[in-house]
Amino acid sequence: MNKNLIRQAQQLQARIQKAQEELGTLTAEASAGGGMVTVVVTGDQRVKSIKIAKDAVSPDDVEALEDLVLAAVSEGLEKSRQLAAAHLQKATGGMNIPGLM
């Protein structure tokens, strides 16, 4: 096998590994209910924080708050997946590598 090809593959592998490590430092933010619930999710799909406005808390309507939290988390995870895919695609030079995400 061509030594140059092996070197290129090793460099690509190193870029991918570095990009995957960086995902933990990237964040995506999403909110629901006009900002009543805000969620921050890292690029490696970990929920970093959930902020709930005092106005969103009502003992008489817990289900509404649950729905807002669920909507914000779902949107945050989707944004995080998109962020991660774009970051990894940049690291691979636009190559679509199956199973990378």
Secondary structure, DSSP 8 states (H G I E B T S, - for coil): --HHHHHHHHHHHHHHHHHHHHGGG-EEEEEETTTTEEEEEETTS-EEEEEE-GGG--TT-HHHHHHHHHHHHHHHHHHHHHHHHHHHHHHTTT---TT--
